[in-house]
Amino acid sequence: MTMTQIAVRLDESAVRSLDDEVDSGFAPSRSEAIRQLIRRLEREQRYRRDDAILAELAARGEAAYPDLDGWNARRRPFPGLD
């Protein structure tokens, strides 16, 4: 993957937070800490998109996972453990 370098201005508090991540061993560098935060942001954005899709399906009365409808009725009970 090609990396693009960008300049970012941060206040001292944000820089301290990045340094704390590095000093605590959660990230090997400031750059990696920022990349980790961006990956988290991307995950959250995907979750929000998925939530919106699920809410729209529910509003229309459609099943979110039609292939799983009735799965519990098809399960056999677990045998007794005693």
SULDATA-V520784 format. One record per residue. N is the residue number from 1. RES is the residue in three letters. SS is DSSP state (@ for helix, = for strand, . for the rest). PSI is psi in radians with two decimals (* if undefined). BURIAL is + if it has 16 or more other C-alpha atoms within 10 Angstrom, else -. Layout:
n->{N & N}
res->{RES & RES}
ss->{SS & SS}
psi->{PSI & PSI}
burial->{BURIAL & BURIAL}
//
This chain:
n->{1 & 2 & 3 & 4 & 5 & 6 & 7 & 8 & 9 & 10 & 11 & 12 & 13 & 14 & 15 & 16 & 17 & 18 & 19 & 20 & 21 & 22 & 23 & 24 & 25 & 26 & 27 & 28 & 29 & 30 & 31 & 32 & 33 & 34 & 35 & 36 & 37 & 38 & 39 & 40 & 41 & 42 & 43 & 44 & 45 & 46 & 47 & 48 & 49 & 50 & 51 & 52 & 53 & 54 & 55 & 56 & 57 & 58 & 59 & 60 & 61 & 62 & 63 & 64 & 65 & 66 & 67 & 68 & 69 & 70 & 71 & 72 & 73 & 74 & 75 & 76 & 77 & 78 & 79 & 80 & 81 & 82}
res->{MET & THR & MET & THR & GLN & ILE & ALA & VAL & ARG & LEU & ASP & GLU & SER & ALA & VAL & ARG & SER & LEU & ASP & ASP & GLU & VAL & ASP & SER & GLY & PHE & ALA & PRO & SER & ARG & SER & GLU & ALA & ILE & ARG & GLN & LEU & ILE & ARG & ARG & LEU & GLU & ARG & GLU & GLN & ARG & TYR & ARG & ARG & ASP & ASP & ALA & ILE & LEU & ALA & GLU & LEU & ALA & ALA & ARG & GLY & GLU & ALA & ALA & TYR & PRO & ASP & LEU & ASP & GLY & TRP & ASN & ALA & ARG & ARG & ARG & PRO & PHE & PRO & GLY & LEU & ASP}
ss->{. & . & . & . & . & . & . & . & . & . & . & @ & @ & @ & @ & @ & @ & @ & @ & @ & @ & @ & @ & . & . & . & . & . & . & @ & @ & @ & @ & @ & @ & @ & @ & @ & @ & @ & @ & @ & @ & @ & @ & @ & @ & @ & @ & @ & @ & @ & @ & @ & @ & @ & @ & @ & @ & @ & . & . & . & . & . & @ & @ & @ & . & . & @ & @ & @ & @ & . & . & . & . & . & . & . & .}
psi->{2.36 & 2.34 & 2.42 & 2.26 & 2.32 & 2.71 & 2.34 & 2.34 & 2.21 & 2.59 & 2.92 & -0.60 & -0.75 & -0.70 & -0.74 & -0.69 & -0.76 & -0.79 & -0.62 & -0.69 & -0.75 & -0.83 & -0.53 & -0.12 & 0.14 & -0.36 & 2.50 & -0.29 & 2.91 & -0.74 & -0.77 & -0.63 & -0.73 & -0.72 & -0.71 & -0.74 & -0.67 & -0.68 & -0.71 & -0.75 & -0.77 & -0.70 & -0.80 & -0.66 & -0.73 & -0.75 & -0.74 & -0.72 & -0.76 & -0.74 & -0.72 & -0.71 & -0.80 & -0.69 & -0.69 & -0.75 & -0.77 & -0.70 & -0.56 & -0.07 & 0.32 & 2.61 & 2.40 & -0.64 & 1.32 & -0.48 & -0.24 & -0.07 & 2.26 & 0.17 & -0.63 & -0.59 & -0.45 & -0.22 & 2.50 & 2.54 & 2.66 & 2.46 & 2.72 & 2.58 & -0.14 & *}
burial->{- & - & - & - & - & - & - & - & - & - & - & - & - & - & - & - & - & + & + & - & + & + & - & - & - & - & + & - & - & + & - & - & + & - & - & - & - & - & - & - & - & - & - & - & - & - & - & - & - & - & - & - & - & + & - & - & - & - & - & - & - & - & - & - & - & - & - & - & - & - & - & - & - & - & - & - & - & - & - & - & - & -}
//
